[in-house]
Amino acid sequence: MRHLPYQISYAVDAKGGGMTDDSTPRITALTPAQAARILAAAGQRRITEAMVKADIEAGAPANADGTINLVHYAAWLAREAAHGD
């Protein structure tokens, strides 16, 4: 099994809400740059921040603040690949 060079965790505070410090990205609120780094590390293709931003402009889901939910984005990418786009 191939391991990523860093770990992504989702910490939970005492009230059950998602909380992380600045060094741990939340997979539900990644910047395009963070998403690009994670996807590039997980696969064999070069992924850039500009490519992620272009996907958002093409209809990829994004949060109101411009961040990306990695699960939603990955599902969008899979749908696009299935349609040959």
C-alpha angles and dihedrals in degrees: 000000000000116000126211115241090243137028126244114208135177110215120199123212125219091271092054096253124133112259131168136170121241093269096057117066119216110231088218094057112032125154115237088254092053092047091050092051093049094047093045091051092048097050144036097250129089109249121186135190088246090057092052091048090050089052090052090051088049092055107278111151117263135173120251090259093055096257123127133234100222093210093052092044092049090050090050091050091050091051091049091049091049090054093049094245 
